[in-house]
């Protein structure tokens, strides 16, 4: 986790009690009681208890938990569709739970777009009018909002459907409208409440992929709720795991899989963690390009450019792995007038045998995540494993 | 031991007497205003020759409901004309239109308010039950001291009797809007007004229209009964037939009421569908 990244939303000590006497429940909670006891003693439901986490600028944070874990309550507390009982939610210096009505409206308009599980499109409005909704509410001029909404519909691949009504579209298309409505609004944070859960599995995978693509373009701070671990692993930069209204673990997908915080998480990931029978070979991809030891720096650089990569593995005549050449090292070699790339190679990368268990690979992706080299007994380079491939492979195994 | 009878009737009467004397200025003003409205509408409808009005109504039916409704309208209205009941039919129509308009003007805001406030909802619903289940004739009695004998009293009684469904359906329509759509509107920062006019009202429109349809039907039935306190129209034809014991005349006027009712019903329903 990178502690120095700018924080967009800071959640501290957030609790939510459903019922008429929230303070009683909070008192009992402070005495160490858990949700079922509190319900029995006071009739109050402790929906969320003492939740703290940060959402970093530009990240895709997944909040994951089973039904009843409080994840839907949590996302609704963020934009205060549900009033909180105690705690702070600070976005750009504003504490949302204490905002007055007018300031709250302003805050919602500026900061939050939301995508809903069952789409929540307005049936009496066309696709275009649905996409314009947020802008219309904010009083954006007609011609301008028309253009913005049109662009965002185009972005989600719904060009030509502007005048259709939501009930004329399939589920996947309806959720694209929901996404377009959120994107058009251009708020600083995107809230997605089980946004893909109502879609069938194939469309769901597509939508996840598209969300990742959009995300890589826009870098929008996103809070994504799901009950599906595969989905969480597939799209999340980080995951907050909830159980019975409490945070169980916060971490990257790799951290959750490799260092589960407790038995609950361990049991949870068991379904997915088929990695113990999967090996590096199953996630391995053939190399798009390698450099030979005889190549000069210009040739190596050329290859990197051709394949749009910023590092390249260098092999000898028998395809034995010699090292890794990075883009800056290659440029340096050219500047210094060197004919050979050998002195500029780095050994600062990971190599594994074909039968290395997949779950061991998570920990190897360092910050500068080079593809992991897969070699055979003769040190010959067979292929590479990239970060995404490991997760893909696990997700696929989880489905079978 | 004898329990004394509660003088409920006496209380109501003295209350009504007090209202009548204290607010006579107001009731007289309302009376004059309403009477002028009715007279204007009546005379403008009478000013048109029968065939022209018939044609206009048929055209309206054709535009909103299609050919079959138009043919039905022509046949029905021609029958009324032929029976010599054109004039009372117009008078009844005027009363219905007027009473319905007043009822809607009151019912829509009340219905919206009751939908948005639970407290108001709890107050208004029993009042509506009272208004709807009280025998309709009873409203006629206080109407007379308030507004005197005639059309204005008829409209007063009719408005009270026919308003509840419009209020109920408006409330129901707004409350039926799915929670997730309200959440969506809230999430994008909609004010109460924006939520009402951009989401809740448009989505409840079909239900509201169903309520208005009910109100029109009830208004028609009440306007006929109101002949007892001197309202003009088809009701007074029926009333006269009763007093003279002439079943033939009574049925003729009754059939005219049925035709008018069906026309109004189909028209408002097709209005609902075109939305």
Interface residues (C-beta under 8 A of the other chain):
Chain A: X76 X79 X81 X105 X106 X107 X108 X109 X112 X113 X114 X116 X118 X120 X121 X122 X123 X124 X133 X134 X136 X137 X138 X185 X191
Chain B: X178 X180 X181 X183 X184 X185 X186 X187 X188 X189 X190 X191 X194 X198 X199 X202 X203
